């Protein structure tokens, strides 16, 4: 049960830390940044289920690991967008384009309220460290997935 609670805690910390980075350090999230958070909430719920249901602990821990891996895969895709290996297919990731035929009011009405930055503009938490938030999430998500898999493998069948 302690392992499942650890996974739940670590899964919950990831999106909370990301949200705190917005408030405390002023890092604006892009749409892909926001997408990376949802799998952690799923991992949190699955890990709490694993803690509460001993008979289902093994499969729920595996599923929590898969959810963390999903966030890591989104982060890997996001890194490719940041490095301009490929464009993001999400409309919200594109920088707003100005259509000169529109009035100022029409342009203002067409602006999305969130996210406030394009996905190909990396957000760096630590100045001088060439590791964006997406890169940090890739490492964190892979580590959490590996830990969940290891704990699941130790559970009796």
MARBA-3410 file (N, C-alpha, C, O; in Angstrom, 1 decimal):
157
0.8,-1.2,0.0,0.0,0.0,0.0,0.9,1.3,0.0,0.5,2.3,-0.6 ~ 2.0,1.2,0.7,2.9,2.4,0.8,3.4,2.8,-0.6,3.5,4.0,-0.9 ~ 3.7,1.8,-1.4,4.2,2.1,-2.8,3.1,2.8,-3.6,3.4,3.7,-4.4 ~ 1.9,2.3,-3.5,0.8,2.9,-4.3,0.6,4.4,-3.8,0.3,5.2,-4.6 ~ 0.7,4.6,-2.5,0.5,6.0,-2.0,1.7,6.9,-2.5,1.5,8.0,-2.8
2.9,6.3,-2.6,4.0,7.1,-3.1,3.8,7.5,-4.5,4.0,8.6,-4.9 ~ 3.3,6.5,-5.4,3.0,6.8,-6.8,1.9,7.9,-6.8,2.0,8.8,-7.6 ~ 0.9,7.8,-6.0,-0.2,8.8,-6.0,0.4,10.2,-5.6,0.0,11.2,-6.3 ~ 1.2,10.2,-4.6,1.8,11.5,-4.2,2.7,12.1,-5.3,2.5,13.3,-5.7 ~ 3.5,11.3,-5.9,4.4,11.8,-7.0,3.6,12.2,-8.2,3.9,13.1,-8.9
2.5,11.4,-8.5,1.7,11.8,-9.7,1.0,13.1,-9.4,0.8,13.9,-10.4 ~ 0.5,13.3,-8.2,-0.2,14.6,-7.9,0.7,15.8,-7.9,0.3,16.9,-8.2 ~ 2.0,15.5,-7.5,2.9,16.6,-7.4,3.3,17.2,-8.8,3.5,18.4,-8.9 ~ 3.3,16.4,-9.8,3.7,16.9,-11.1,2.8,18.1,-11.6,3.3,19.1,-12.0 ~ 1.5,17.9,-11.7,0.6,19.0,-12.2,0.6,20.2,-11.2,0.4,21.3,-11.6
0.7,19.9,-9.9,0.7,20.9,-8.9,2.0,21.8,-9.1,1.9,23.0,-9.0 ~ 3.1,21.1,-9.3,4.3,21.9,-9.6,4.2,22.7,-10.8,4.7,23.9,-10.9 ~ 3.7,22.1,-11.9,3.5,22.9,-13.1,2.6,24.1,-12.9,3.0,25.2,-13.4 ~ 1.6,23.9,-12.2,0.7,25.1,-11.9,1.4,26.1,-11.1,1.3,27.3,-11.3 ~ 2.2,25.7,-10.1,3.0,26.6,-9.3,4.0,27.3,-10.1,4.3,28.5,-9.8
4.6,26.7,-11.1,5.6,27.4,-11.9,4.9,28.6,-12.7,5.6,29.5,-13.0 ~ 3.6,28.5,-12.9,2.9,29.6,-13.5,2.8,30.7,-12.5,3.1,31.9,-12.9 ~ 2.4,30.4,-11.3,2.1,31.5,-10.3,3.4,32.1,-9.8,3.5,33.3,-9.6 ~ 4.3,31.2,-9.4,5.5,31.6,-8.7,6.6,32.2,-9.6,7.2,33.2,-9.3 ~ 6.8,31.6,-10.8,7.8,32.0,-11.7,7.3,32.6,-13.0,8.2,33.0,-13.9
6.1,32.7,-13.2,5.5,33.4,-14.3,5.7,32.7,-15.6,5.7,33.3,-16.7 ~ 5.8,31.3,-15.6,5.9,30.6,-16.8,4.5,30.3,-17.4,3.7,29.7,-16.8 ~ 4.3,30.8,-18.6,3.0,30.6,-19.3,3.0,29.3,-19.9,3.9,28.9,-20.6 ~ 1.9,28.5,-19.7,1.8,27.2,-20.4,1.3,27.3,-21.8,0.5,28.2,-22.1 ~ 1.7,26.4,-22.7,1.1,26.3,-24.0,0.1,25.2,-23.9,-0.1,24.5,-22.9
-0.6,24.9,-25.0,-1.6,23.9,-25.1,-1.0,22.5,-24.8,-1.6,21.7,-24.1 ~ 0.1,22.2,-25.4,0.8,20.9,-25.1,1.2,20.8,-23.7,1.2,19.7,-23.1 ~ 1.6,21.9,-23.1,2.0,21.8,-21.6,0.7,21.4,-20.8,0.8,20.6,-19.9 ~ -0.4,22.0,-21.2,-1.6,21.6,-20.4,-2.0,20.2,-20.7,-2.5,19.5,-19.8 ~ -1.8,19.7,-21.9,-2.1,18.3,-22.2,-1.3,17.3,-21.3,-1.8,16.2,-21.0
-0.1,17.7,-21.0,0.8,16.8,-20.2,0.3,16.6,-18.8,0.8,15.7,-18.1 ~ -0.6,17.4,-18.3,-1.0,17.3,-16.9,-2.1,16.3,-16.7,-2.1,15.6,-15.6 ~ -3.0,16.1,-17.6,-4.1,15.2,-17.4,-3.7,13.7,-17.1,-4.3,13.2,-16.2 ~ -2.7,13.2,-17.8,-2.4,11.8,-17.4,-1.9,11.6,-16.0,-2.1,10.6,-15.4 ~ -1.3,12.7,-15.4,-0.9,12.6,-14.0,-2.1,12.5,-13.1,-2.1,11.8,-12.1
-3.2,13.2,-13.4,-4.4,13.1,-12.6,-5.0,11.7,-12.7,-5.4,11.1,-11.7 ~ -4.9,11.1,-13.9,-5.3,9.7,-14.0,-4.4,8.8,-13.2,-4.9,7.9,-12.5 ~ -3.1,9.0,-13.3,-2.2,8.2,-12.5,-2.5,8.3,-11.0,-2.4,7.3,-10.3 ~ -2.8,9.5,-10.5,-3.1,9.7,-9.1,-4.3,8.9,-8.7,-4.3,8.2,-7.7 ~ -5.4,9.0,-9.5,-6.6,8.2,-9.2,-6.4,6.7,-9.2,-6.9,6.0,-8.4
-5.6,6.2,-10.2,-5.3,4.8,-10.3,-4.5,4.3,-9.1,-4.7,3.2,-8.6 ~ -3.5,5.1,-8.7,-2.7,4.8,-7.6,-3.5,4.8,-6.3,-3.2,3.9,-5.4 ~ -4.4,5.7,-6.2,-5.2,5.7,-5.0,-6.1,4.5,-5.0,-6.4,3.9,-3.9 ~ -6.6,4.1,-6.1,-7.4,2.9,-6.2,-6.5,1.7,-5.9,-7.0,0.8,-5.2 ~ -5.3,1.7,-6.3,-4.4,0.6,-5.9,-4.1,0.5,-4.4,-4.0,-0.6,-3.8
-4.1,1.6,-3.8,-3.9,1.7,-2.3,-5.2,1.2,-1.6,-5.1,0.5,-0.6 ~ -6.3,1.5,-2.1,-7.6,1.1,-1.5,-8.0,-0.3,-1.8,-8.7,-0.9,-1.0 ~ -7.6,-0.9,-2.9,-8.1,-2.2,-3.4,-6.9,-3.2,-3.5,-6.3,-3.3,-4.6 ~ -6.5,-3.8,-2.4,-5.4,-4.7,-2.4,-5.5,-5.8,-3.5,-4.5,-6.2,-4.1 ~ -6.6,-6.3,-3.8,-6.8,-7.4,-4.8,-6.6,-6.9,-6.2,-6.4,-7.7,-7.1
-6.6,-5.5,-6.4,-6.4,-5.0,-7.8,-5.1,-4.1,-7.8,-4.9,-3.4,-8.8 ~ -4.3,-4.2,-6.8,-3.2,-3.3,-6.7,-2.2,-3.5,-7.9,-1.8,-2.5,-8.5 ~ -1.9,-4.7,-8.3,-0.9,-4.9,-9.4,-1.4,-4.3,-10.7,-0.7,-3.5,-11.3 ~ -2.6,-4.6,-11.2,-3.0,-4.0,-12.4,-3.2,-2.5,-12.4,-3.0,-1.7,-13.3 ~ -3.7,-2.0,-11.2,-3.9,-0.5,-11.1,-2.5,0.2,-11.0,-2.4,1.3,-11.5
-1.5,-0.4,-10.4,-0.2,0.2,-10.4,0.4,0.2,-11.9,1.0,1.2,-12.3 ~ 0.2,-0.9,-12.6,0.6,-0.9,-14.0,-0.1,0.2,-14.8,0.5,0.9,-15.6 ~ -1.4,0.4,-14.6,-2.2,1.4,-15.3,-1.7,2.8,-14.9,-1.6,3.7,-15.8 ~ -1.3,3.0,-13.6,-0.8,4.3,-13.2,0.5,4.6,-13.9,0.8,5.7,-14.3 ~ 1.3,3.5,-14.1,2.6,3.7,-14.8,2.4,4.0,-16.3,3.1,4.8,-16.8
1.4,3.4,-16.9,1.0,3.7,-18.3,0.6,5.2,-18.4,0.9,5.8,-19.4 ~ -0.2,5.6,-17.4,-0.7,7.0,-17.4,0.5,8.0,-17.4,0.6,9.0,-18.1 ~ 1.5,7.7,-16.5,2.7,8.5,-16.4,3.5,8.5,-17.7,4.0,9.5,-18.1 ~ 3.5,7.3,-18.3,4.2,7.2,-19.5,3.6,8.0,-20.6,4.2,8.5,-21.5 ~ 2.2,8.0,-20.6,1.5,8.9,-21.6,1.9,10.3,-21.5,2.1,11.0,-22.5
2.0,10.8,-20.2,2.5,12.2,-20.1,3.9,12.4,-20.6,4.2,13.4,-21.3 ~ 4.7,11.4,-20.4,6.1,11.5,-20.9,6.1,11.5,-22.4,6.9,12.2,-23.1 ~ 5.3,10.7,-23.1,5.2,10.6,-24.5,4.7,12.0,-25.1,5.2,12.4,-26.1 ~ 3.7,12.6,-24.4,3.3,13.9,-24.9,4.4,14.9,-24.7,4.6,15.7,-25.6 ~ 5.2,14.8,-23.7,6.4,15.7,-23.5,7.4,15.4,-24.6,8.0,16.4,-25.1
7.6,14.2,-25.0,8.6,13.9,-26.0,8.1,14.5,-27.3,8.9,15.1,-28.1 ~ 6.8,14.4,-27.6,6.3,15.1,-28.8,6.4,16.6,-28.7,6.8,17.2,-29.7 ~ 6.2,17.1,-27.5,6.3,18.6,-27.3,7.8,19.0,-27.5,8.0,20.1,-28.1 ~ 8.7,18.2,-27.1,10.2,18.5,-27.4,10.4,18.6,-28.8,11.2,19.5,-29.3 ~ 9.9,17.7,-29.6,10.0,17.8,-31.1,9.5,19.1,-31.7,10.0,19.6,-32.6
8.4,19.5,-31.1,7.8,20.8,-31.5,8.7,22.0,-31.1,8.9,22.9,-31.9 ~ 9.2,21.9,-29.9,10.1,23.0,-29.4,11.4,23.0,-30.3,11.9,24.1,-30.6 ~ 11.9,21.9,-30.7,13.1,21.9,-31.4,12.8,22.0,-32.9,13.7,22.0,-33.8 ~ 11.6,22.2,-33.3,11.1,22.5,-34.6,11.4,21.3,-35.6,11.7,21.5,-36.8 ~ 11.3,20.1,-35.0,11.4,18.9,-35.9,10.1,18.7,-36.6,10.1,18.1,-37.7
9.0,19.1,-36.0,7.7,19.0,-36.6,6.8,20.0,-36.0,7.1,20.5,-34.9 ~ 5.8,20.4,-36.7,4.8,21.4,-36.2,3.8,20.7,-35.3,3.5,19.5,-35.5 ~ 3.2,21.4,-34.4,2.2,20.9,-33.6,0.9,20.9,-34.4,0.6,21.8,-35.1 ~ 0.1,19.8,-34.3,-1.2,19.8,-35.0,-2.3,20.6,-34.3,-3.4,20.8,-34.8 ~ -2.0,21.0,-33.1,-3.0,21.7,-32.3,-3.1,23.2,-32.7,-2.1,23.9,-32.8
-4.3,23.6,-32.9,-4.5,25.0,-33.4,-4.1,26.0,-32.3,-3.6,27.1,-32.6 ~ -4.3,25.6,-31.0,-3.9,26.5,-29.9,-2.4,26.7,-29.8,-1.9,27.6,-29.1 ~ -1.6,25.9,-30.5,-0.1,25.9,-30.4,0.5,26.9,-31.3,1.6,27.3,-31.2 ~ -0.3,27.4,-32.2,0.2,28.3,-33.3,0.1,29.8,-32.7,-0.8,30.1,-32.1 ~ 1.1,30.5,-33.1,1.1,31.9,-32.7,0.0,32.6,-33.5,-0.3,32.2,-34.7
-0.7,33.5,-32.9,-1.8,34.2,-33.6,-1.3,34.9,-34.9,-0.3,35.5,-34.8 ~ -2.1,34.8,-35.9,-1.8,35.5,-37.2,-2.7,36.7,-37.3,-3.9,36.6,-37.0 ~ -2.1,37.7,-37.8,-2.9,39.0,-38.0,-3.5,39.0,-39.4,-2.7,38.9,-40.4 ~ -4.8,39.1,-39.5,-5.4,39.2,-40.8,-5.7,40.7,-41.0,-6.6,41.3,-40.3 ~ -5.1,41.4,-41.9,-5.2,42.8,-42.1,-6.7,43.2,-42.5,-7.0,44.4,-42.4
-7.4,42.3,-43.0,-8.8,42.6,-43.4,-9.8,42.7,-42.3,-10.9,43.2,-42.4 ~ -9.4,42.3,-41.1,-10.2,42.3,-39.9,-10.1,43.6,-39.2,-9.0,44.2,-39.2 ~ -11.2,44.0,-38.6,-11.1,45.2,-37.7,-10.4,44.8,-36.4,-10.3,43.6,-36.1 ~ -10.0,45.8,-35.6,-9.4,45.5,-34.4,-10.3,44.8,-33.4,-9.8,43.9,-32.7 ~ -11.6,45.1,-33.4,-12.5,44.4,-32.6,-12.6,42.9,-33.0,-12.7,42.1,-32.1
-12.7,42.6,-34.3,-12.7,41.3,-34.7,-11.5,40.5,-34.4,-11.6,39.3,-34.0 ~ -10.3,41.1,-34.5,-9.1,40.5,-34.1,-9.0,40.2,-32.6,-8.6,39.1,-32.2 ~ -9.5,41.1,-31.8,-9.5,40.9,-30.4,-10.5,39.8,-30.0,-10.2,39.0,-29.1 ~ -11.6,39.7,-30.7,-12.6,38.6,-30.4,-12.1,37.3,-30.8,-12.5,36.3,-30.2 ~ -11.2,37.2,-31.8,-10.7,36.0,-32.3,-9.6,35.4,-31.4,-9.2,34.2,-31.6
-9.0,36.2,-30.6,-7.9,35.7,-29.7,-8.4,34.7,-28.7,-9.5,34.9,-28.1 ~ -7.6,33.7,-28.5,-8.0,32.7,-27.4,-7.5,33.2,-26.1,-6.4,33.8,-26.0 ~ -8.3,33.0,-25.0,-7.8,33.4,-23.7,-6.6,32.6,-23.2,-5.8,33.1,-22.4 ~ -6.6,31.3,-23.5,-5.5,30.4,-23.1,-5.2,29.4,-24.2,-6.1,29.2,-25.0 ~ -4.1,28.9,-24.4,-2.8,29.3,-23.7,-2.3,30.6,-24.3,-2.7,31.1,-25.4
-1.3,31.2,-23.6,-0.8,32.5,-24.0,0.5,32.4,-24.8,1.0,33.5,-25.2 ~ 1.0,31.3,-25.1,2.2,31.2,-25.9,2.2,30.0,-26.9,1.5,29.1,-26.6 ~ 2.9,30.2,-27.9,3.0,29.0,-28.9,3.8,27.9,-28.3,4.7,28.1,-27.5 ~ 3.5,26.7,-28.8,4.1,25.5,-28.3,5.6,25.3,-28.7,6.3,24.5,-28.0 ~ 6.0,26.0,-29.7,7.4,25.9,-30.1,8.3,26.8,-29.4,9.5,26.9,-29.8
7.8,27.5,-28.4,8.6,28.4,-27.6,8.9,27.8,-26.2,8.0,27.8,-25.4 ~ 10.1,27.2,-26.0,10.3,26.4,-24.8,10.2,27.3,-23.5,10.5,28.5,-23.6 ~ 9.8,26.7,-22.4,9.7,27.4,-21.1,10.8,26.8,-20.3,10.8,25.6,-20.0 ~ 11.8,27.6,-19.9,12.9,27.2,-19.1,12.7,27.6,-17.6,12.5,28.8,-17.4 ~ 12.8,26.7,-16.7,12.6,27.0,-15.3,13.9,27.5,-14.7,13.9,28.4,-13.9
15.0,26.8,-15.0,16.3,27.1,-14.4,17.2,27.9,-15.5,17.6,27.3,-16.5 ~ 17.5,29.2,-15.2,18.3,29.9,-16.2,19.6,29.2,-16.4,20.3,28.8,-15.5 ~ 20.0,29.1,-17.7,21.3,28.6,-18.0,21.3,27.0,-18.2,22.2,26.5,-18.8 ~ 20.2,26.4,-17.7,20.1,24.9,-17.9,19.3,24.7,-19.2,18.1,25.1,-19.2 ~ 19.8,24.1,-20.2,19.1,23.9,-21.5,18.1,22.8,-21.4,18.1,21.9,-22.3
17.3,22.8,-20.4,16.3,21.7,-20.3,14.9,22.4,-20.0,14.7,23.0,-19.0 ~ 14.1,22.3,-21.0,12.8,23.0,-20.9,11.9,22.2,-19.9,12.2,21.1,-19.5 ~ 10.7,22.8,-19.6,9.7,22.1,-18.8,9.3,20.8,-19.4,9.1,19.8,-18.7 ~ 9.1,20.8,-20.7,8.8,19.6,-21.4,9.8,18.5,-21.2,9.5,17.3,-21.0 ~ 11.1,18.9,-21.3,12.2,18.0,-21.1,12.2,17.4,-19.7,12.4,16.2,-19.5
12.0,18.3,-18.7,11.9,17.9,-17.3,10.7,16.9,-17.1,10.9,15.9,-16.4 ~ 9.6,17.2,-17.8,8.5,16.3,-17.6,8.7,15.0,-18.3,8.3,13.9,-17.8 ~ 9.5,14.9,-19.4,9.8,13.7,-20.0,10.6,12.8,-19.1,10.3,11.6,-18.9 ~ 11.6,13.4,-18.4,12.4,12.6,-17.5,11.6,12.2,-16.3,11.6,11.0,-15.8 ~ 10.8,13.1,-15.8,9.9,12.8,-14.6,8.9,11.7,-14.9,8.7,10.7,-14.1
8.2,11.8,-16.0,7.2,10.9,-16.4,7.8,9.5,-16.6,7.2,8.5,-16.2 ~ 8.9,9.4,-17.3,9.6,8.1,-17.5,10.0,7.5,-16.2,9.9,6.3,-15.9 ~ 10.5,8.3,-15.3,10.9,7.8,-14.0,9.8,7.3,-13.1,9.8,6.3,-12.5 ~ 8.7,8.1,-13.2,7.5,7.7,-12.4,6.9,6.4,-13.0,6.4,5.5,-12.3 ~ 6.9,6.3,-14.3,6.4,5.1,-15.0,7.2,3.9,-14.6,6.7,2.8,-14.3
8.5,4.1,-14.6,9.4,3.0,-14.2,9.2,2.5,-12.8,9.2,1.4,-12.4 ~ 9.1,3.5,-11.9,8.9,3.2,-10.5,7.5,2.5,-10.3,7.5,1.5,-9.6 ~ 6.5,2.9,-11.0,5.2,2.2,-10.9,5.3,0.8,-11.4,4.7,-0.1,-10.8 ~ 6.0,0.6,-12.5,6.2,-0.7,-13.1,6.9,-1.6,-12.1,6.6,-2.8,-11.9 ~ 8.0,-1.1,-11.5,8.7,-1.9,-10.6,7.9,-2.3,-9.4,8.0,-3.4,-8.9
7.1,-1.3,-8.8,6.3,-1.6,-7.7,5.2,-2.6,-8.1,4.9,-3.5,-7.3 ~ 4.6,-2.5,-9.3,3.6,-3.4,-9.7,4.2,-4.8,-9.9,3.5,-5.8,-9.5 ~ 5.4,-4.9,-10.4,6.0,-6.2,-10.6,6.3,-7.0,-9.3,6.3,-8.2,-9.2 ~ 6.5,-6.2,-8.2,6.7,-6.8,-6.9,5.4,-7.3,-6.2,5.5,-8.1,-5.3 ~ 4.3,-6.8,-6.7,3.0,-7.2,-6.1,2.7,-8.7,-6.5,3.0,-9.1,-7.6
2.1,-9.4,-5.5,1.7,-10.8,-5.9,0.6,-10.8,-6.9,-0.2,-9.9,-7.0 ~ 0.6,-11.9,-7.7,-0.4,-12.0,-8.8,-1.8,-12.4,-8.2,-2.7,-12.5,-9.0
END
